[in-house]
Amino acid sequence: MRFTLRLDIINHRDVNVLAFHSGQHINYVINVYSDDNQSALHFLNQNIIDLNNTVVMTGNFNIRDNDWDPNYPHHSVHTEDLLTLAESLGLDLSPPINPGPTRFADNPHDTNSVIDLAFINPNNSGFGQHSLHSKLRRPSDHVPLIIEVSINETNIDNSFWSISKDSEEEKDFIKAITDGTLALDTSNITSKENLGAIAQQLAGIFNEAWYSQAKKKCITKHSKEWWNHECTESLNRYRNTGDIEHW
C-alpha cells in the first residue's frame, strides 16, 4: 500500500499527512495535534488543502465540547472551525463504539475528558467506527483510538509470459516462425475454406513457437529489469582488460 509521509502537501510539526495506494487511487490519512492555542487547527483552516480522497482525520484536537463529551456541559468556540474543516474534506465525526474518556487527568481533582477524535469518510465502506482501548494506554494519559480496516479478497493475476529481447529464446522463436511459415503449402488457396485452413495453421505455428520459448514471470515491484546486453559487454570488457574507465 506504500504508506508515505507527504511533507510536500503539509510541512507542519503538528500535522502529518500519510498517503497510501488502493488500486488506482491515492488515499490520505491526516493526524493532528492541536495545542491549547489551536495552532494546528488555525493552520489547516488558513491553508486550505484539496485532498478529495481523505479517508480519516484523527488526533488530539484539545477541544472539549458537549457534542462528543456528555459529561462536559459547554460548547467550544473552536468546534465550528473543526467541523467546517472536516466537512471540507468530506469527513463526518465518528462516534466511538464504546464511548468514554480519551484523556485521563493526572490530577485527581480534574475530570477525565474527550479530546481525541476521529473523522471518517462516510463513503468509504472499508473504514468502520473507531473504538477506545484504555487498557493499551499504559503510562500514557491518552487512550489509543483503533479503526478496523476491511480489505476485500481479490484475485490478482501477478504473472505473465514473456520472451526477453535479444535472448536465445527470441532467436529460436523467430526461427520457428520463419521455418513454419516457409513450410506452409499456399499453392491451393482456391476458396475461403482453404484460406481459413491456412490461417489456422499459421496461428498454430505462432502459438507453438510462443509457448515453447516464452517463460512465465511473476510481477513484483522489482520486475522491471535494468541489466541489459550493454551491461554484460561492459562487465566482460572489465574482466578481460581491467579497463575501469569504461566500467
RANORSUL-V954619 format. One record per residue. N is the residue number from 0. RES is the residue in three letters. OMEGA is omega in whole degrees, -180 to 180 (none if undefined). NEAR is the number of other ideal C-beta (glycine too) atoms within 12 Angstrom. D_CENTER is the distance of its C-alpha to the mean C-alpha in Angstrom with 1 decimal. Layout:
n:res:omega:near:d_center
N:RES:OMEGA:NEAR:D_CENTER
N:RES:OMEGA:NEAR:D_CENTER
This chain:
n:res:omega:near:d_center
0:MET:171:17:3.3
1:ARG:177:13:5.0
2:PHE:-175:17:6.5
3:THR:174:18:8.9
4:LEU:-172:20:12.3
5:ARG:177:25:13.1
6:LEU:178:14:16.8
7:ASP:178:10:17.2
8:ILE:176:24:16.7
9:ILE:177:29:18.8
10:ASN:-176:15:20.8
11:HIS:-173:25:22.7
12:ARG:-176:15:23.7
13:ASP:178:25:23.4
14:VAL:177:36:20.2
15:ASN:175:27:16.7
16:VAL:177:34:13.7
17:LEU:177:28:10.3
18:ALA:173:26:7.2
19:PHE:-176:24:3.6
20:HIS:175:16:1.5
21:SER:-175:23:4.4
22:GLY:-179:14:6.9
23:GLN:-173:7:8.3
24:HIS:173:17:7.4
25:ILE:180:23:6.1
26:ASN:-176:32:7.2
27:TYR:171:35:9.5
28:VAL:-178:37:11.6
29:ILE:178:42:15.0
30:ASN:-172:31:17.4
31:VAL:163:41:21.0
32:TYR:180:27:24.4
33:SER:-175:34:27.2
34:ASP:-177:21:30.6
35:ASP:178:16:34.0
36:ASN:-179:14:34.3
37:GLN:-178:28:31.0
38:SER:-178:21:29.9
39:ALA:-180:33:26.2
40:LEU:178:37:26.8
41:HIS:180:20:29.3
42:PHE:-178:24:26.9
43:LEU:180:36:24.1
44:ASN:179:25:26.8
45:GLN:180:15:28.4
46:ASN:-176:19:25.2
47:ILE:179:14:23.6
48:ILE:-179:25:19.9
49:ASP:180:13:18.4
50:LEU:-174:31:15.0
51:ASN:-176:17:15.2
52:ASN:174:26:11.9
53:THR:-178:40:12.7
54:VAL:-178:38:12.5
55:VAL:165:41:14.6
56:MET:-175:44:17.2
57:THR:178:37:19.2
58:GLY:179:34:21.7
59:ASN:-176:31:25.4
60:PHE:177:45:26.8
61:ASN:178:29:30.5
62:ILE:175:39:31.8
63:ARG:-177:33:34.3
64:ASP:-180:27:34.9
65:ASN:180:16:36.6
66:ASP:179:22:33.8
67:TRP:177:31:31.8
68:ASP:-176:29:34.5
69:PRO:180:16:37.6
70:ASN:179:16:39.6
71:TYR:-169:21:39.4
72:PRO:-171:12:41.9
73:HIS:173:16:40.7
74:HIS:-178:17:38.2
75:SER:177:28:36.5
76:VAL:-178:13:36.9
77:HIS:-175:29:33.3
78:THR:-178:27:31.9
79:GLU:179:18:32.1
80:ASP:-180:24:30.1
81:LEU:-179:36:27.3
82:LEU:177:26:27.3
83:THR:178:17:27.4
84:LEU:-180:37:24.4
85:ALA:-180:34:22.4
86:GLU:-180:19:23.8
87:SER:179:22:22.8
88:LEU:180:34:19.1
89:GLY:-175:24:19.7
90:LEU:175:33:19.8
91:ASP:176:23:22.6
92:LEU:-179:28:24.2
93:SER:174:30:23.3
94:PRO:-179:23:26.5
95:PRO:178:29:26.1
96:ILE:180:17:27.1
97:ASN:-176:17:29.7
98:PRO:178:20:31.0
99:GLY:180:25:32.6
100:PRO:177:27:32.7
101:THR:174:37:29.7
102:ARG:179:30:31.9
103:PHE:-176:24:35.0
104:ALA:177:16:37.8
105:ASP:-179:14:39.4
106:ASN:-179:9:42.8
107:PRO:179:8:44.4
108:HIS:178:7:46.0
109:ASP:179:13:42.7
110:THR:174:18:40.7
111:ASN:-173:26:37.1
112:SER:175:31:34.7
113:VAL:-180:34:31.5
114:ILE:176:36:29.6
115:ASP:-172:40:26.0
116:LEU:175:46:24.2
117:ALA:175:38:21.0
118:PHE:-172:38:20.2
119:ILE:176:33:17.8
120:ASN:-177:30:16.9
121:PRO:-179:21:19.5
122:ASN:179:16:17.9
123:ASN:-175:26:14.8
124:SER:-178:13:16.5
125:GLY:-177:22:13.8
126:PHE:-179:29:14.9
127:GLY:177:22:18.6
128:GLN:178:23:21.3
129:HIS:178:30:21.3
130:SER:-180:23:24.1
131:LEU:-179:31:26.2
132:HIS:-176:22:26.9
133:SER:-180:24:30.0
134:LYS:-178:13:30.8
135:LEU:-175:14:27.8
136:ARG:178:21:28.8
137:ARG:-177:12:31.4
138:PRO:-178:8:33.1
139:SER:176:17:30.8
140:ASP:179:21:32.2
141:HIS:-179:30:28.9
142:VAL:176:31:27.5
143:PRO:173:24:23.9
144:LEU:-175:36:22.0
145:ILE:178:26:19.8
146:ILE:176:27:17.5
147:GLU:-178:16:16.9
148:VAL:179:21:13.6
149:SER:176:13:14.3
150:ILE:-178:13:12.2
151:ASN:175:11:14.3
152:GLU:-179:6:15.7
153:THR:177:9:14.9
154:ASN:-176:6:17.1
155:ILE:177:10:15.2
156:ASP:-176:10:17.8
157:ASN:177:13:16.6
158:SER:179:14:20.0
159:PHE:178:14:22.4
160:TRP:-174:19:26.0
161:SER:169:22:27.0
162:ILE:-177:25:30.0
163:SER:180:20:29.6
164:LYS:178:14:31.4
165:ASP:179:17:34.8
166:SER:175:19:34.9
167:GLU:179:14:37.9
168:GLU:179:22:36.1
169:GLU:178:21:35.8
170:LYS:180:17:39.5
171:ASP:179:20:40.4
172:PHE:-180:30:38.3
173:ILE:180:22:40.1
174:LYS:180:18:43.4
175:ALA:178:26:43.0
176:ILE:-179:26:42.3
177:THR:-179:16:45.2
178:ASP:-179:15:47.7
179:GLY:-180:24:46.7
180:THR:180:21:47.0
181:LEU:-178:13:50.4
182:ALA:180:15:51.6
183:LEU:176:24:51.1
184:ASP:-178:14:54.4
185:THR:-176:16:54.1
186:SER:-174:8:57.9
187:ASN:178:12:58.2
188:ILE:-176:16:55.7
189:THR:-179:11:58.1
190:SER:177:10:56.0
191:LYS:-180:10:52.6
192:GLU:178:12:52.5
193:ASN:179:17:53.3
194:LEU:178:16:50.7
195:GLY:179:13:48.1
196:ALA:178:19:49.1
197:ILE:180:24:48.7
198:ALA:178:18:45.3
199:GLN:178:15:44.3
200:GLN:179:21:45.7
201:LEU:177:22:43.8
202:ALA:178:18:40.5
203:GLY:178:20:41.5
204:ILE:179:26:42.1
205:PHE:-177:23:38.7
206:ASN:-180:19:37.0
207:GLU:179:19:39.0
208:ALA:-179:26:38.5
209:TRP:-174:23:34.7
210:TYR:175:18:34.3
211:SER:-176:19:36.9
212:GLN:-177:25:35.2
213:ALA:178:23:31.4
214:LYS:179:19:29.2
215:LYS:-179:14:26.2
216:LYS:178:17:23.1
217:CYS:-179:15:19.8
218:ILE:173:15:16.6
219:THR:179:11:14.5
220:LYS:178:9:12.8
221:HIS:-173:10:16.5
222:SER:-178:13:18.0
223:LYS:-178:11:19.3
224:GLU:178:15:22.7
225:TRP:180:8:24.3
226:TRP:-179:14:27.7
227:ASN:-177:15:30.2
228:HIS:180:15:33.9
229:GLU:177:14:34.6
230:CYS:180:15:33.1
231:THR:179:14:35.3
232:GLU:-180:18:38.4
233:SER:179:19:37.8
234:LEU:179:18:37.4
235:ASN:180:16:40.6
236:ARG:179:17:42.5
237:TYR:-180:16:41.6
238:ARG:-175:14:42.7
239:ASN:-173:12:45.9
240:THR:-175:14:47.0
241:GLY:-176:11:45.1
242:ASP:-175:14:44.3
243:ILE:-179:11:41.6
244:GLU:-180:9:41.8
245:HIS:-178:16:40.2
246:TRP:none:16:37.6
